[in-house]
Amino acid sequence: MRTNTTAHRIRRKAVAAAAAMLMPLGALVALASPAQAAEQATAAFSKPSDWGSGFEGKWTIKNTGDTTISGWTLKWDFPTGTRVGSAWDAAVTNSGNTYTAKNMSWNGTLSPGASVSFGFNGTGTGSPSDCTLNGRPCDGSGGGTPGDAPPGAPGTPTASGITDTSVKLNWGAASDDKGVKNYDVLRGGTEVATVTGTTYTDSGLKAGTSYTYSVVARDTADQTGPASGSVTVKTTGGGGGTPPGQHINLGYFTEWGVYGRDYHVKDIVTSGSAEKLTHINYSFGNVQNGRCTIGDAYAATDKAYTAEQSVDGEADTWDQPLRGNFNQLLKLKKMYPHIKVLWSFGGWTWSGGFPDAMRNPAAFAKSCDQLVNDPRWQGLFDGIDLDWEYPNACGLTCDTSGPAVMRTMAQAFRAEFGNQLVTAAITADASSGGKIDSADYGGAAQYLDWYNVMTYDYFGAWDKTGPTAPHSPLTAYPGIPNQAFNSDAAIQKLKAKGVPAEKLLLGIGFYGRGWTGVTQKEPGGTATGAAPGKYETGIEDYKILKERCPANGTVAGTAYAHCGDEWWSYDTPATIAGKMDYAKQQKLGGAFFWEISGDTANGELVTAIHNGLNE
């Protein structure tokens, strides 16, 4: 149940970042400070939740002046015993008990009246003290020199001279009205050096290890500006990467995400997700005239990347034979050799070509093998994923090929692809006489490495009046609209049909589905239609929903949220932890998700899957 257009069963992408802080429940600290004669801003801290041993904090910075703010830096002290943990949507560092939060590259500019928030998890009970915002006292009492603005962001570092234990960095100078005094070099968000020039060689590193660098400028008034863009570098040597764990953690990367969603392969690295993924499914290739074909050649092989956009900090040239996503994924695999990449064909929109192709299964499989293993991108793909929605059943169109077609297809592709990976994304409809019953998934399993069981999209605003229900319930619950529409029912039915548990991956959606016109908080309410979404009504990325409509309840192992007249359901790190416990209890092969751009910029959902499967 995935698509590569704006049909009602679509998934797509997302972004966010990293930061941290702390404070007592319900406390609120306001900061006001003129950064220039007409530049003013406030910052307020709140504590949305407290779970005893820790809490979640949130800062909101607002431009209350009449001129645009081009960057913000917030500093404060915590008493001993109060510490910052993980954070998002800001870069947070500390020196002892002093913490500094800087804007990310995408949220530093605030027009008059605009605001931005970032959050964190922390421990301890202390409150912040000695706060400054852009170098001024947080209480608004003054300080600093009016008109003395902090420096701008330096240029994104570039790397050269990479060895087993060192890397040389160079960056463009930052601008400042009074002059730049020096630069702080950050490795993984932690300051490792302060230099007066625009170059630095970091040494004493580990071989075969990835490091992410950024730079912050400091002016003669000792004010720091926003961080530069980041570059991730992997030292040479080390003998290759180590897989994250024994369970599969597979994510779909959408070809079209490089356009409106502005999500690229580098984001897999900067989010920290590359270290935790085991497999990536590149989606989608098309099925046309009995053959596998490229979906979007420009995105796949032609789009040029600058040094800042590229995985390894090296810009594409006009005459190189391979660019685009394929080249970026090859660079990713070089940095993270444990990652396997499969090319996924079909999806909701492009499944219509499967029935025609299966008139000659051997020729179909051969055409796919020739494309997947084309010498132009040699070494990129480790196999193929077949996403036929649905064999001998109805999806966007209806197929009447007969139940044996799934087994026949799997057998043909195994014969053609040999020892390479051959997988399939399949229905999770466990109803009597439903889609699982329509094809021989048990017989096909002997030829496949695993199934991606699409245990999501059970319910949604295509039923515009409701009842509201979670789109990815782990189990049935009282009042569920269809007792067979839940993850456990699908897993148990597939196992009963002879599919080994280790060949089943549990599906997770990195998005929510929602209704509008809802007055009831709990599931089962009536609605008037689909809730608004950024790319399509009735669907929204997790990274947006966690801020726009935070979860305020759980049912059947997944979260739901009622905000205003909207009702949404989606998975959170907490519900994913529960689903991963289920996957381990059932001895499943692991989990997969649709799709990676829906996650936050610090990859909190990918991390939740990784931690849940490997703890």
Secondary structure, DSSP 8 states (H G I E B T S, - for coil): ---SSSSSS---------------TT---EEEEEEETTEEEEEEEEEEEE-SS-EEEEEEEEE-SSS-B---EEEEE--TT-EEEEEESSEEEEETTEEEEE--TTS--B-TT-EEEEEEEEESS---EEEEETTEETTS---S-TT----------EEES--SS-EEEE------SS-EEEEEEEETTEEEEEESSSEEEE-S--TT-EEEEEEEEEETT--B------EEEE-S-TTS---S-SSEEEEEEEGGGGSTT---HHHHHHTT-TTT-SEEEEEEEEEETTEEE-S-HIIIII----TTTSTTS----TT-S--HHHHHHHHHHHH-TT-EEEEEEEHHHHGGGHHHHTTSHHHHHHHHHHHHT-GGGTTS-SEEEEE-S-TTSBSSSB--S-TTHHHHHHHHHHHHHTTSEEEEEE----STTSHHHHS-HHHHGGG-SEEEE----SS-TTSTT-----SS-SS--TT-S-TT-SHHHHHHHHHHTT--GGGEEEEEESEEEEEES---SSTT---SEE---SSBTTEEEHHHHHHHS---EEETTEEEEEETTEEEEE--HHHHHHHHHHHHHTT--EEEEE-GGGS-TT-HHHHHHHHHHH-
